[in-house]
Amino acid sequence: MITKDNTPVAEDYGYGSIKRVLITEEEIAQAVKKTGQLISEEYAGKPLLIIGILKGCYVFLADFCRAIKIPCEIAFMAAESYGQSSVSSGDVKITLDLKCDISKYHVIIAEDIVDTGNTLSKICKILKERNPLSLKVYTLLNKPDRRTVDFTPDYSIFTIPDLFVVGYGLDYDQKYRNLPYIGFVEIEE
Ligand code: 5GP
């Protein structure tokens, strides 16, 4: 494995196919902490609900919510996009929905990555119809070059190029989620 500054390190957790570290553990921690501070100021005194979109969000959400130093509640949704192989068809199905009424909350969606934008544009449309006090999307990673629908997250912690990335909750074939950094793997299809 090669780090950002081309220094070989051993911490590929046995996966062996990580080509490059794009964002280190330290960079993530620093940026997530800063984002948490901004939210703590902006939402102070307001009823705040953070919604994580499973599965990819779970590592990010765990750090993100602990960086927020004001009261907040946490809920989860899950969505699947159907289509051929790894290519999103744009047909997004909600597979796990909220159990709570969001109309009394300022809602933040905590997403791992915005790629084509299909998943979040659909989820935002559904949630807006439930009349939250406000709705914003905070994404750890944003790949604007891949967008196929008109969707812009309110806050992107990192903007990255068009690469398939893994780690920090993001998978390839359900693996790599436990890497503490964001890495780039070469996928043979
Ligand atoms: P969308 O294309 O709807 O914006 O993103 C759908 C989902 O595709 C994301 O929530 C994420 O699970 C997955 N995805 C998109 N790009 C990547 C990537 O680079 N790596 C990984 N592991 N998943 C991705």
Residues whose N, C-alpha, C, O or C-beta is under 5 A from the ligand:
A	BS01	5GP	G56 S88 I113 V114 D115 T116 G117 N118 T119 L120 L163 F164 V165 V166 L170 D171 Y172
